[in-house]
């Protein structure tokens, strides 16, 4: 497998309308797939990890938690670091380190080294999405940026949805094969980093534009979306197992279908974003997500619930596309920093959401869905505020129009 080469001419034409999929963007999309895939691949192989390392479920669970903690912490600064040291160089080294960590997972003789490798993977993953989306923004025409980010989000959703299935499939032979595949793909992607040279002190990516009211609204939106409607998969899993009494394989299939729905719809959401503009896309996506997610806990037939969740998951994907688009254009002089800080708040929301909803679920599953969906109202207000042009942006748009 080889990735397409990109010369200066292709770099220029990649920014023309219609070049959403090109030699410049394909490696970025594949990187978007790899991050969630590497995150979720351990979910379905806990029994094999317990057997291999003679460990408890609680100990093995650190293969996921130990990955997420450094990821969330480093996301607060990873984008700015990448822009300062050079998007190309940092992304290249990120994929090399991710590959090394993946191969360490393969050869780990004990759980301690395996978990150390997972921590290293998580730390590296913090630099992937913010720098890849920043690179995508640079090689895509503004009129097509929504569609490009929609395609990127599709690859992300596909990676997260397919990872548990692929991990389980690999485990039928040897669970280590999943990490071999991740390592090989990482090395290939290291040969195709996005453009972006180091920025010395005089042109270093600024921190001050990140500390604005606009960014605060995006942080709020990211946190509440992930703690609410975007993070409903945990509640869905509990509802399937505890209330609808379906088996683990069936529950996994329903979650996979939901992820597949988001992946399939990504390009469509991107096209609608380009056609409608950010504000209409935000209002439509969040209003639909809130309205359709709130009554999920009233559905008592597994097949009907699976269909309803597929629809909700697809629309939730529209919310994610809008959020990533707003973060990508919020601070042009430090795109990576804006994206990584927004992602940091999103991961915090994913971490805190289950702590809120699981105890409430034990009391009333139906109210849990309604309350989690209702948190989306805060997201809606915050994202509407984030779509209001600043005075500086309004002046720039006026100048461009003249």
Buried (B, 14 or more C-beta within 10 A) or exposed (E): EEEEEBEEEBBEBBBEEEBBBBBBBBBBBBBBBBBBBBBBBBBBBBEBBBEBBEBEEEBBBBBBBBBBBBBBBBBBBBBBBBBBBBBBBBBBBBBBBBBBBBBBBBEBEEBEBBBBBBBBBBBBBBBBBBBBBBBBBBBBBEEBBBBBBBBBBBBBBBBBBBBBBBBBBBBEEEBBBBBBBBBBBBBBBBEBBBBBEBBEEEEBBBEEBBEBEBBBBBBBBBBBBBBBBBBBBBBBBBBBBEBBEBEEEBBBBBBBBBBBBBBBBBBBBBBBBBEBEBBEBBBBBBBBBBEBBBEBBEBEEBEEBBBBBBBBBBBBBBBBBBBBBBBBBBBBBBBBBBBBBBBBBBBBBBBBBBEBBEEBBEEEBBBBBBBBBBBBBBBBBBBBBBBEEEEEBEEEEEEEEE
